[in-house]
Amino acid sequence: MHVTVLSRSAAIFTTRRIVEAARARGHVARVVDPLQVEMRLGRAGPELFHRGAHFPATDVGVPRIAPSISQYGLAVVNHLQLLGLPVLNGAPAIGLARNKMRVLQLLSASGVKVPRTVMASEPSGLREMVRHVGGLPVLVKLLRGNERTGVIVCETRQALESALEAILRLGQNTMVQQYVRGRRGGDLRAFVVGGRAVAALRRRPRVGRLSRNLGQGARFERADLDPEAERAAVAAAAVIGLEVCAVDMLDAPGGARVFEVHSSPGIREAEEACGVDVAGAIVERAAELVGAPPVARGRGKGRKVARRPS
């Protein structure tokens, strides 16, 4: 089997681990920067090229599309799908996962529990938004145009005032979510691959810190999901249509509540804290989609997904 990982750099931990896991299982693996891929449509149908030459022979694609290149990167993923190539994940699902409010709307409509959430375009009403979700503590999210999400964990009035000052200065759309700490503190992150929860972490974030994501500065430890939390994580992945994702949940009284789904999660913390070969699970799921034996097909030539016109 030939695996192509779409990633900006082969040195990124998750990208490197997927390549290592594929090669350890006898497959051929390479990294292709999506920004170096050219797409063409015409009478010959969709065609792909890499650096002006044939796109590498590929059986399955593993997208690792950074939010900063979403528009072009997802176009490349979509082109692979037009050519009939299996991918983990598809372009529509990745794009959907980055629309935070739409994800919660779909999950709620599908019966997956979500925390109380308020979204507004006018951040000056932050105090009222906090009241709408039941008061402190809350997660305050800044929804930026490039699809990155800044997160502040506010447990005190002082932290809330600091968040309001920062948001008013930035002038961005704002989402406020109920934040309930479980008996052990922190929240849960479950890694779902091919409809199975393969690893889970408990994350304990620094309180009141503005960061690019909730995990920055957090402590991570292995967690065991109860059956309800596992079902919620797997259901969330299915609703969004993701083969590979991380599902963030509040360990709340009355059952886990999903507050975010990530389509291109980093796996370093899961592998190091849990001792789980998440990269291997991703590669094995890719082989299932292709229908390839673990080793035999890895010695073949792979599918040709682009051609030069004569």
C-alpha atoms as one frame of an Amber mdcrd trajectory, in Angstrom:
protein
   0.000   0.000   0.000   1.212   3.511  -0.859   0.273   6.126   1.750   0.490
   9.843   0.998   0.336  12.173   3.997  -0.714  15.703   3.039   1.245  17.891
   5.444   3.316  21.063   5.355   6.375  19.288   6.807   7.651  15.757   7.373
   9.203  16.970  10.637   5.851  17.582  12.348   5.476  14.971  15.105   2.136
  13.507  13.987   3.154  13.452  10.323   6.450  11.763  11.153   4.769   9.149
  13.342   2.222   8.225  10.641   5.038   7.737   8.135   7.010   5.636  10.650
   3.959   3.501  11.458   3.217   2.903   7.766   6.795   1.882   6.965   6.941
  -0.363  10.042   3.980  -2.268   8.583   5.667  -2.741   5.222   3.884   0.068
   3.372   5.369   2.830   1.240   4.808   6.273   2.780   5.643   9.794   1.689
   4.791  13.351   2.718   3.447  15.838   0.165   3.002  19.519   0.955  -0.504
  20.387  -0.308   0.687  23.852  -1.319   3.056  22.183  -3.814   0.215  20.305
  -5.510  -1.345  21.560  -8.750  -4.933  20.728  -9.668  -6.438  20.678 -13.149
  -9.938  20.198 -14.509 -10.827  19.760 -18.150 -12.017  17.326 -20.786  -9.708
  14.650 -19.378 -11.370  14.996 -15.963  -9.668  15.904 -12.675  -5.859  15.643
 -12.657  -3.225  16.189  -9.960   0.439  17.114 -10.221   3.171  17.666  -7.677
   5.832  20.269  -8.383   4.936  20.142 -12.076   5.369  16.359 -12.358   3.075
  13.374 -11.879   1.428  13.180  -8.471   3.047  10.223  -6.635   1.338   6.849
  -7.044  -1.014   6.593  -4.094  -3.511   4.138  -2.633  -4.785   6.294   0.240
  -4.408   9.872   1.427  -4.065  11.024   5.035  -4.838  14.767   5.176  -3.105
  16.845   7.840  -4.439  20.208   6.688  -3.446  23.173   8.857  -6.141  25.829
   9.418  -3.873  28.446   7.847  -4.115  26.679   4.454  -7.661  25.339   4.702
  -9.014  26.699   1.437  -6.258  25.340  -0.804  -5.563  22.240   1.266  -9.186
  21.146   1.261  -9.365  21.708  -2.494  -6.483  19.238  -2.862  -8.245  16.695
  -0.630 -11.436  17.131  -2.616  -9.514  16.563  -5.868  -8.182  13.267  -4.493
 -11.743  12.257  -3.692 -12.882  13.190  -7.211 -10.236  10.767  -8.487 -11.794
   8.008  -6.361  -8.976   7.822  -3.808  -9.828   6.892  -0.197  -8.901   9.621
   2.296  -8.845   9.942   6.077 -10.646  12.483   6.350 -12.741  13.890   3.484
 -12.769  17.591   2.603 -16.440  18.225   3.541 -15.955  16.682   6.995 -12.748
  18.633   7.682 -14.403  21.880   6.641 -17.448  21.146   8.785 -15.336  20.335
  11.848 -13.813  23.822  11.662 -17.221  25.502  11.897 -17.495  25.276  15.681
 -21.098  26.390  16.066 -22.346  24.267  13.160 -20.723  21.196  14.729 -22.572
  21.782  18.001 -25.834  22.370  16.147 -25.526  19.060  14.288 -24.464  17.130
  17.380 -27.371  18.483  19.398 -29.827  17.695  16.592 -28.440  14.141  16.460
 -28.926  13.516  20.171 -25.291  13.946  21.252 -25.140  15.936  24.486 -23.387
  19.315  24.233 -22.768  21.975  26.892 -24.907  25.095  27.095 -23.498  27.422
  24.450 -24.052  31.010  23.340 -22.540  32.656  20.245 -22.606  36.374  19.519
 -21.039  38.791  17.058 -20.921  41.561  19.676 -18.439  40.638  22.439 -19.427
  43.551  24.697 -22.280  41.388  25.990 -19.904  38.779  27.414 -21.228  39.050
  30.979 -24.774  38.424  29.785 -23.577  35.471  27.678 -22.012  33.936  30.792
 -25.340  34.248  32.611 -27.094  32.510  29.702 -24.943  29.369  30.148 -25.369
  29.252  33.933 -22.504  31.377  35.226 -18.845  30.671  35.913 -16.791  28.659
  35.115 -16.981  29.016  31.326 -14.940  28.548  28.180 -14.688  31.761  26.164
 -13.726  31.153  22.529 -12.577  33.697  19.990 -13.682  32.573  16.525 -11.131
  33.948  14.083 -11.450  34.341  10.347  -8.673  31.817   9.622 -10.631  29.187
  11.585  -8.215  29.145  14.498  -9.869  29.269  17.887  -8.450  31.091  20.882
  -9.713  29.792  24.218  -9.843  31.320  27.683 -10.851  29.258  30.710 -12.625
  31.659  33.090 -13.298  30.432  36.613 -13.339  33.791  38.413 -14.799  37.249
  37.823 -11.266  38.610  37.488 -10.503  36.127  34.703 -13.775  37.080  33.005
 -12.910  40.776  33.097  -9.484  40.044  31.611 -11.135  38.003  28.861 -13.590
  40.808  28.093 -10.746  43.315  27.794  -8.859  41.039  25.379 -11.920  40.276
  23.243 -12.996  43.911  22.943  -9.494  44.804  21.784  -9.528  42.045  19.139
 -13.105  42.619  18.013 -13.893  38.992  17.113 -16.982  36.779  17.151 -17.319
  35.090  20.499 -18.657  31.784  21.785 -19.245  31.056  25.476 -19.719  27.520
  26.744 -20.587  26.018  30.066 -17.461  24.461  31.597 -18.046  21.752  34.175
 -15.112  20.110  35.875 -15.545  16.429  36.625 -14.719  14.842  39.941 -11.103
  14.427  38.858 -10.825  17.882  37.292 -10.048  18.868  33.720 -11.816  17.626
  30.614 -11.550  14.566  28.392 -10.095  14.192  24.919 -10.886  10.953  23.091
  -9.102   9.926  19.879 -11.438   8.169  17.465 -10.118   6.182  14.492 -12.405
   4.256  12.177 -15.346   4.392  14.563 -13.344   3.244  17.621 -12.036   5.222
  20.584  -8.361   4.195  20.596  -7.019   6.491  23.355  -8.258   9.018  25.903
  -6.633  11.790  27.907  -7.644  13.923  30.829  -6.392  17.484  30.371  -5.907
  19.934  33.226  -5.567  23.422  31.720  -3.992  26.489  33.237  -6.810  28.659
  34.527  -7.483  32.098  33.072  -4.863  31.874  30.338  -5.478  33.141  26.803
  -3.972  30.604  24.409  -4.388  29.211  20.919  -5.929  26.087  22.300  -7.062
  24.602  25.547  -4.103  22.210  25.652  -1.377  24.878  25.746   0.284  24.708
  29.147  -2.013  21.887  30.254  -1.051  18.672  32.011  -2.085  15.400  30.383
  -2.758  12.000  31.898  -4.227   8.771  30.641  -7.975   8.386  31.167 -10.437
   5.506  30.982 -13.664   6.414  29.217 -16.886   5.162  30.703 -19.249   3.542
  28.181 -21.387   6.664  27.807 -18.412   8.935  27.098 -17.053   6.434  24.577
 -20.408   6.275  22.802 -20.565  10.082  22.722 -17.089  10.350  21.169 -17.795
   7.729  18.514 -21.193   9.255  17.730 -19.676  12.739  17.368 -17.129  11.451
  14.845 -19.891   9.730  12.882 -22.157  12.803  12.825 -19.371  14.994  11.419
 -18.215  12.213   9.073 -14.637  11.912  10.334 -12.524   8.762  10.151  -9.844
  10.278  12.400 -10.503  12.943  15.025 -10.144  14.075  18.606 -13.357  14.686
  20.516 -13.224  17.050  23.502 -15.780  16.402  26.223 -16.822  17.791  29.577
 -16.934  15.106  32.234 -20.190  16.546  33.571 -22.815  15.230  35.989 -25.479
  13.495  33.945 -23.071  12.342  31.272 -20.295  13.530  28.987 -20.950  16.612
  26.857 -19.052  17.140  23.605 -17.787  20.699  23.201 -15.408  20.413  20.220
 -14.312  18.025  17.457 -10.865  18.285  15.816 -10.233  16.865  12.344  -6.400
  17.056  12.383  -5.407  16.516  16.021  -1.855  16.139  17.196  -1.177  12.701
  18.673   1.985  13.331  20.714   0.203  13.669  24.071  -1.939  10.578  23.461
   1.012   8.405  22.497   3.235   9.633  25.325   0.659   9.763  28.135  -1.331
   6.669  27.139   1.371   4.510  25.553  -0.974   3.894  22.601   0.205   3.618
  18.994  -2.333   6.073  17.588  -0.338   6.470  14.372  -0.484   2.706  13.879
  -4.259   2.744  14.336  -4.525   5.425  11.637  -2.414   3.408   9.205  -4.362
   0.219   9.907  -7.631   2.052   9.246  -6.185   3.337   5.976  -5.344  -0.245
   4.980  -8.919  -1.305   5.789 -10.322   1.390   3.498  -8.001   0.325   0.686
  -8.562  -3.374   1.324  -4.818  -3.979   1.352  -3.063  -6.832   3.164  -0.649
  -5.442   5.779   2.533  -6.091   3.776   1.971  -7.693   0.377   0.410  -4.733
  -1.368   2.918  -2.356   0.208   5.506  -3.658  -2.263   3.379  -2.781  -5.290
   3.375   0.292  -7.466   0.322   1.996  -6.014  -2.474   3.729  -7.894  -1.595
   6.365 -10.453  -3.855   9.318  -9.676  -2.653  11.833 -12.281  -1.463  11.763
 -15.843   0.088  14.074 -18.391  -1.949  14.740 -21.540  -0.444  13.297 -24.677
